[in-house]
Amino acid sequence: MDKMLDNSWFVKVVALLLAFLLYSSVPTSDSDGKKLKEKYVPGDETTETIKDVPVSAYYDTKNLIVTGIPETVDLTVAGPKSHVQNAKTLKNFEVYVDLTGAEIGTKTVKLKVRDLSDKLQASISPASVTISIQERITREFSVEAEYNTSLVKDGFGASPPKVRPDKVKITGARDVIDSITYVKATVDIKEPLVETTTRNAKIKVFDRELNKLDVIVEPDSVEVTIPVRSVTKQVPIQLIQKGSLPDGLALESIDMDTKQAVITAEEDVLVAVKAVRAEVDLSKIKETETVSVPVLIPNGVITVSPELVKVTVKVRKKEEEKNISSIPVNIRGLSPDQTAEFKDPASGSATLLVYGSSDKIRTLGPADFRIFVELSGLEEGEHDVDIQVDGPKDVSWRMPKSTATIKITNDTDA
C-alpha cells in the first residue's frame, strides 16, 4: 500500500475519482424533482446612466415621414455591477420605437429597450415623445446658384451662373415640401474672380422666412460654373438736359467733371454701345449748384465706372431788355475858350439798350444814366470820341453807336 501511495499517478487517479464523487453528490433539483434556480446574493448592485444612446425607429419609410423622434436618449440601468458595466461597455441593447402600422397624425409614443440583460432594470429619459407621422412625397425643384458677386474684380464681367444638374428631387413630409420657397446652391468663393470658375456646391432648402428645412435632396450637391471674362470699353458720357429752369432763371453753363466711362458687357453689346448718358433735371435747379447724377446704361451692360458724375449747373436771373432814349450826352474837359458842337449824333442825345432782371429795369429812365464825352486836350476841329456811360451797377447796357463826332471851335478866333 505504501508503494502505491508513493506512485504519483496512483495519487492523481484517486484525486480525480474523489472530485467526481463530490460533484455527483450535489443536488440539482428539489424534492419535487424541479431544477434548482441560481440564487443572487445582494450586495454588489450599482446604477449607471448611459448617455446619448441612439434611438431606432421602425415604420413604413417608403410612404411615411416621422418627425419628433430624438436622435439619442439617456438610459439609466440598475443591477449587478458586472452586468451594468457590461451593458455600459458593450451597449449590446437597442432603444427603439415601433410604429409599424401607425397611421398619419400626431401621437405620443413610449420608447422601449430590448436585448438588455433580464438582471437589469432600465429607465429611458425621455420615456415618451410626441411624434408627427405624415405622408412622404417627392417633388422636383429648380436650383438657384448664388455667390458673392462683389468678388468679381474690376474690369471683369460675370454672366449668370450655370448649374448642372439644374433640378433636384426633394423628399420630405407633405407640409414641409409645400413650404419650400428657395432651393439654393451657395458657392463658397473667397478669392477675387478673374476667370471662369467651377465649384461643387451643397444644396440648401429654405421656406419663405429663410428657415432651413430638414428634407432629403437628391443629388445633395451640384456643379456651379461662373463664367467670368475681361470685357470693358471706354465710351463718352452724353449729358442730357431734362425739363426747364424755373421762371426767372437762365442757363449760363453746364458741365460734367468726367466725360468718359468704362463699361463692362458681352462683346456683342460692347460693339453696339457707343455712349452712356447722364441726365440732369433742370426743373429742380434753383440756383448755381453741383449735383451728382447716375450714369445710365443701356440693356446688356453689366457695370459702368463711374456710376455717378458731378454736374455743375450755372444759372443767372433771366434778363429783359428795355430801350431808354433821349439821354443827353454831356461834354466834359472843354477849355473855357472853346465851343463844342455835335455833328453826330446831331441831337446831342443817345439811346441805350438796357437789360437785366425785370424788377430792376422796369423803373429805369433817362435820369438814371449819365452819358458824356471827354474832350480834354483836344484842339480845334472835328474829332471822333468815345461815348461813356455811368449807370446802376445791377444792370447792363449797350449803345447802337459808341462814338460821337464833335466839332471844336476856339472862341478867340471870332
Buried (B, 14 or more C-beta within 10 A) or exposed (E): EEEEEEEEEEEEEEEEEEEEEEEEEEEEEEEEEEEEEEEEEEEEBEEBEBEEBEBEBEBBEEEBBBBBBBEEBBBEBBBBEEBBEBBBEEEEBBBBBBBEEBEEEEEEBEBBBEEBBEEBEBEBEEEEBEBBBBEBBEBEBEBEBBBEEEBBBEEBBBBEBBBEEEEBEBBBBBEBBEBBEBBBBBBEBEEEBBEEBEBEBEBBBBBEEEEEBEBEBEEEEBBBBBBBBEBBBEBEBBBEBEEEBBEEBEBEEBEBEBEEBBBBBBEEBBEEBEEBBBBBEBEEBEEEEEBEBEBBBBEEBBBBBBEEBBBBBBBBBBBEEBEBEEBBBEBEBBBEEBBBEBEEBEEBBBBBEBBBBEEBBEEBEBEBBBBBBBBEEBEEEEBEBEBBBEBBEEBBBEBEEEEBBBEBBEEEEE
